[in-house]
Amino acid sequence: MTAVLERRPVKTAPRAHRGNPFEAARRRMIGPFLLPALVVYTLVMIVPSLFTVWISFNDWAGVGAMEWAGLANYREMVADPVFGTSFANTMKILVLVGGAVFVIAFTLTMLLQDMAGRKFVRAVIFFPSLVPGLVIAILWGFLLDPDGLANQVLKSLGVAEPPMWLAPENLFTTVMAGMTWLAAGTYTVIFMAAADRIPRYFYEAAELDGAGPLRRFWNITLPLMWDVIGVCAVLWAIGALKTFEFVLVFAGATGSLPPTGLWTFSVYAYAGAFPSDGVPRYGIASAAAVLTMLLTVVLTILVRRVMGRREQATY
């Protein structure tokens, strides 16, 4: 006996918002609500950025007419040895300081994860991030002065000749140490918050299997907070390329720029627009700013790709 199966048409339930006047009105209001933010973003970010790109192809002192220079500003900037020093210093901050910050943050996260009173310790570690970088730079300078607190403590401990922290040959290393101290607390708090989201039964199962603290961190904590690490890596790359106020205030004297051996991209651009003596060169300053913006975009894409591949391999 042959059975004939009748296929009944499946009626698709109408979507909840079809014919719903409230949903239609809500959709119509998206544009008016987004328009003010889009206008402000265009006026504050997009238009000045495009104007900066235009200035980078011109010679301009800030007043008077612009003179078209083409790629001359970029060629002059690349050939300038001070720009080479600025590039090298920026890369040192990006790699060396960034590596130290992340190692310290990982270590503190591992040590404080199961510590009693970790909320108080977290607040203490995060405190330097609440203080403006300008204040920290000034305080750091007073502490490391030849007659400052750091050398006084070392002398009281029996060190006859404390290090000359602010000597020209040690100054950039001191700057990097200060930036490491300033940023380590922020990333430690972020990593600890990410580690707190991990279910505790993962660690309990690992302990039953005999895994130690380092093993648990490597096999559980690190893979499960990898997305947060990727975001922090992007934030650090962006911030490192824009390093400015700490170097300017800590290493520069009142009314003058720091020594050229300490310049970064941002300080180089600032020196072109606001030189201690001479005529401002907004073309060179804009070219440095445009290059910084391009490097920021490239590094952001590169870091996201590398971290994304590592995340896929982890899971």
C-alpha positions as CSV (number, residue, x, y, z in Angstrom):
1,M,0.0,0.0,0.0
2,T,1.3,3.3,-1.0
3,A,0.9,6.2,1.3
4,V,0.5,9.6,-0.1
5,L,2.0,12.2,2.0
6,E,0.4,15.6,1.6
7,R,2.7,18.5,2.1
8,R,0.9,21.3,3.9
9,P,2.2,24.7,3.3
10,V,4.0,26.1,6.4
11,K,2.7,29.4,7.4
12,T,5.4,31.8,8.5
13,A,4.4,33.7,11.6
14,P,4.4,37.4,11.0
15,R,7.2,39.2,12.6
16,A,6.3,41.0,15.8
17,H,7.2,44.4,14.4
18,R,5.2,44.1,11.1
19,G,2.3,46.4,11.3
20,N,3.5,47.7,14.7
21,P,3.3,51.5,14.7
22,F,5.5,51.8,17.7
23,E,8.3,49.8,15.9
24,A,7.9,51.8,12.7
25,A,8.1,55.1,14.7
26,R,11.2,53.8,16.6
27,R,13.0,53.0,13.3
28,R,12.2,56.4,11.9
29,M,13.7,58.1,15.0
30,I,17.1,56.4,14.7
31,G,18.2,58.9,12.0
32,P,17.3,62.1,14.0
33,F,19.0,60.8,17.1
34,L,22.2,59.8,15.3
35,L,22.4,62.9,13.2
36,P,23.6,65.3,16.0
37,A,26.4,62.9,17.0
38,L,27.3,62.4,13.4
39,V,27.5,66.2,12.8
40,V,29.6,66.8,15.9
41,Y,32.0,63.9,15.0
42,T,32.3,65.2,11.5
43,L,33.1,68.8,12.6
44,V,35.4,67.7,15.5
45,M,37.2,64.7,14.0
46,I,36.8,64.2,10.2
47,V,37.1,67.8,9.0
48,P,40.2,68.6,11.1
49,S,41.8,65.4,10.0
50,L,41.2,66.1,6.4
51,F,42.5,69.7,6.9
52,T,45.6,68.3,8.5
53,V,46.2,66.0,5.5
54,W,45.9,69.1,3.2
55,I,48.3,71.2,5.3
56,S,50.9,68.4,5.2
57,F,51.2,69.0,1.5
58,N,51.8,72.7,2.0
59,D,54.3,75.1,3.5
60,W,52.5,77.2,6.1
61,A,53.5,79.2,9.1
62,G,50.0,79.5,10.5
63,V,49.3,82.9,9.0
64,G,49.3,84.1,5.4
65,A,48.8,82.0,2.3
66,M,49.8,78.4,1.9
67,E,52.5,77.4,-0.6
68,W,52.0,74.0,-2.3
69,A,54.9,71.7,-1.4
70,G,53.7,68.3,-2.5
71,L,55.6,65.5,-0.8
72,A,58.5,67.8,0.1
73,N,57.5,67.9,3.8
74,Y,57.4,64.1,3.9
75,R,60.8,63.8,2.2
76,E,62.4,66.3,4.5
77,M,60.9,64.6,7.6
78,V,62.1,61.2,6.6
79,A,65.6,62.5,5.9
80,D,65.7,64.4,9.3
81,P,67.9,62.5,11.8
82,V,65.8,63.9,14.6
83,F,62.8,62.2,13.1
84,G,64.7,58.9,13.0
85,T,65.4,59.3,16.7
86,S,61.7,60.1,17.4
87,F,60.7,57.0,15.4
88,A,63.1,54.8,17.4
89,N,62.0,56.2,20.7
90,T,58.4,55.7,19.9
91,M,59.1,52.1,18.9
92,K,61.0,51.5,22.2
93,I,58.0,52.8,24.1
94,L,55.6,50.6,22.0
95,V,57.7,47.4,22.4
96,L,59.8,47.7,25.5
97,V,57.4,49.6,27.8
98,G,54.4,47.7,26.4
99,G,56.2,44.4,27.1
100,A,57.1,45.4,30.6
101,V,53.6,46.6,31.3
102,F,51.9,43.4,30.1
103,V,54.4,41.2,32.0
104,I,53.8,43.1,35.2
105,A,50.0,43.1,34.7
106,F,50.0,39.3,34.0
107,T,52.2,38.6,37.0
108,L,50.1,40.7,39.4
109,T,46.9,39.2,38.0
110,M,48.3,35.7,38.7
111,L,49.5,36.6,42.2
112,L,46.4,38.6,43.3
113,Q,43.7,36.4,41.7
114,D,43.1,34.3,44.9
115,M,44.6,36.8,47.4
116,A,42.5,38.0,50.4
117,G,41.8,41.7,50.2
118,R,42.5,41.9,46.5
119,K,39.9,44.6,46.0
120,F,41.9,47.0,48.3
121,V,45.1,46.0,46.5
122,R,43.4,46.6,43.1
123,A,42.4,50.1,44.2
124,V,46.0,50.9,45.3
125,I,47.4,49.6,42.1
126,F,44.9,51.6,40.0
127,F,45.5,54.8,42.0
128,P,48.3,56.2,39.7
129,S,46.0,56.0,36.7
130,L,43.5,58.4,38.4
131,V,46.1,61.1,38.7
132,P,46.8,63.2,35.5
133,G,49.9,62.3,33.6
134,L,51.2,65.8,34.0
135,V,51.1,65.6,37.8
136,I,52.8,62.2,37.7
137,A,55.6,63.5,35.5
138,I,56.3,66.4,37.8
139,L,56.2,64.2,40.9
140,W,58.5,61.7,39.2
141,G,61.0,64.4,38.5
142,F,61.0,65.6,42.1
143,L,61.4,62.0,43.4
144,L,64.3,61.2,41.1
145,D,66.1,64.6,41.5
146,P,69.8,64.2,42.6
147,D,68.6,65.4,46.1
148,G,65.2,63.8,45.8
149,L,63.5,61.2,47.9
150,A,64.8,58.2,45.9
151,N,68.4,59.1,46.3
152,Q,67.9,60.0,50.0
153,V,66.4,56.6,50.6
154,L,69.3,54.9,48.8
155,K,71.9,56.9,50.8
156,S,70.2,55.9,54.1
157,L,70.5,52.3,53.0
158,G,74.3,52.7,52.5
159,V,74.5,53.5,48.8
160,A,77.3,56.1,48.6
161,E,76.8,57.1,45.0
162,P,73.1,56.8,44.0
163,P,72.3,56.6,40.3
164,M,72.0,59.8,38.3
165,W,68.5,59.2,37.2
166,L,68.1,62.5,35.3
167,A,71.5,62.4,33.6
168,P,71.2,62.7,29.8
169,E,72.4,59.1,29.2
170,N,69.8,57.7,31.7
171,L,66.9,60.1,31.1
172,F,65.0,58.1,28.4
173,T,65.3,54.9,30.5
174,T,63.9,56.8,33.4
175,V,61.0,58.1,31.2
176,M,60.2,54.5,30.1
177,A,60.3,53.3,33.8
178,G,57.9,56.1,34.7
179,M,55.5,55.2,31.9
180,T,55.7,51.6,32.9
181,W,54.8,52.4,36.5
182,L,52.0,54.7,35.3
183,A,50.3,52.2,33.0
184,A,50.9,48.9,34.7
185,G,48.1,49.5,37.3
186,T,45.5,50.2,34.6
187,Y,46.1,47.0,32.7
188,T,46.4,45.0,35.8
189,V,42.9,46.1,36.9
190,I,41.5,45.3,33.4
191,F,43.1,41.8,33.4
192,M,41.9,41.1,37.0
193,A,38.3,42.1,36.0
194,A,38.5,39.7,33.0
195,A,39.9,36.9,35.2
196,D,37.0,37.4,37.6
197,R,34.5,36.4,34.8
198,I,36.1,32.9,34.5
199,P,34.0,30.3,36.3
200,R,35.7,29.0,39.5
201,Y,34.9,25.3,38.7
202,F,37.6,25.4,35.9
203,Y,40.2,26.1,38.6
204,E,38.8,23.6,41.0
205,A,39.0,20.9,38.3
206,A,42.6,21.9,37.5
207,E,43.5,21.7,41.1
208,L,42.1,18.2,41.4
209,D,44.3,17.3,38.4
210,G,47.3,18.7,40.2
211,A,47.9,21.9,38.2
212,G,49.8,24.6,40.0
213,P,49.2,28.3,39.9
214,L,51.4,28.9,36.8
215,R,49.8,26.0,35.0
216,R,46.3,27.2,35.8
217,F,47.1,30.7,34.6
218,W,48.6,29.5,31.3
219,N,45.9,26.9,30.5
220,I,42.8,28.6,31.9
221,T,43.2,32.3,32.7
222,L,45.2,33.3,29.7
223,P,43.1,31.6,27.0
224,L,39.7,32.7,28.5
225,M,40.7,36.3,28.7
226,W,42.4,36.5,25.3
227,D,39.8,38.8,23.8
228,V,40.4,41.3,26.6
229,I,44.1,41.1,26.0
230,G,43.6,41.8,22.3
231,V,41.6,45.0,23.1
232,C,44.3,46.1,25.6
233,A,47.0,45.5,23.0
234,V,45.2,47.8,20.6
235,L,44.7,50.4,23.3
236,W,48.4,50.3,24.2
237,A,49.5,50.5,20.5
238,I,47.4,53.6,20.1
239,G,48.5,55.2,23.3
240,A,52.2,54.5,22.7
241,L,52.2,56.2,19.3
242,K,50.7,59.3,20.9
243,T,53.1,59.5,23.9
244,F,53.5,63.2,24.5
245,E,52.8,64.9,27.9
246,F,54.9,62.6,30.1
247,V,58.0,63.2,27.9
248,L,57.3,66.9,27.5
249,V,56.8,67.7,31.1
250,F,59.3,65.3,32.7
251,A,62.2,65.9,30.3
252,G,61.6,69.5,29.2
253,A,62.5,72.6,31.1
254,T,60.0,75.5,31.6
255,G,59.2,77.1,28.2
256,S,61.5,74.8,26.2
257,L,61.3,71.4,24.5
258,P,63.0,68.3,25.8
259,P,66.4,67.3,24.3
260,T,65.9,65.9,20.8
261,G,67.3,62.5,21.9
262,L,64.0,62.1,23.9
263,W,61.5,63.1,21.3
264,T,58.6,60.9,20.1
265,F,56.3,61.2,17.2
266,S,54.0,63.5,19.0
267,V,56.8,65.7,20.4
268,Y,58.3,66.0,16.9
269,A,54.9,67.2,15.6
270,Y,54.5,69.6,18.5
271,A,58.0,71.0,17.9
272,G,57.2,71.7,14.3
273,A,54.0,73.6,15.2
274,F,55.3,75.3,18.4
275,P,59.1,75.7,18.1
276,S,61.1,77.1,21.0
277,D,62.6,79.6,18.6
278,G,62.0,80.2,14.9
279,V,59.0,80.1,12.6
280,P,56.3,77.5,13.0
281,R,56.2,74.9,10.3
282,Y,52.7,73.5,10.2
283,G,53.4,71.5,7.1
284,I,56.1,69.4,8.8
285,A,54.0,69.1,12.0
286,S,51.0,67.9,9.9
287,A,53.1,65.4,8.0
288,A,54.2,63.9,11.3
289,A,50.6,63.8,12.5
290,V,49.5,62.1,9.3
291,L,52.2,59.5,9.6
292,T,51.3,58.9,13.2
293,M,47.7,58.3,12.2
294,L,48.7,55.9,9.4
295,L,50.9,53.9,11.7
296,T,48.1,53.8,14.3
297,V,45.7,52.3,11.7
298,V,48.3,49.8,10.5
299,L,49.3,48.7,14.0
300,T,45.7,48.4,15.0
301,I,44.8,46.2,12.1
302,L,48.0,44.1,12.6
303,V,47.4,43.6,16.3
304,R,43.8,42.6,15.7
305,R,44.8,40.1,13.1
306,V,47.5,38.5,15.2
307,M,45.4,38.4,18.3
308,G,42.4,37.1,16.3
309,R,44.5,34.2,14.8
310,R,45.8,33.4,18.3
311,E,42.3,33.4,19.7
312,Q,41.1,31.0,16.9
313,A,44.1,28.7,17.6
314,T,43.3,28.8,21.4
315,Y,39.7,27.8,21.0
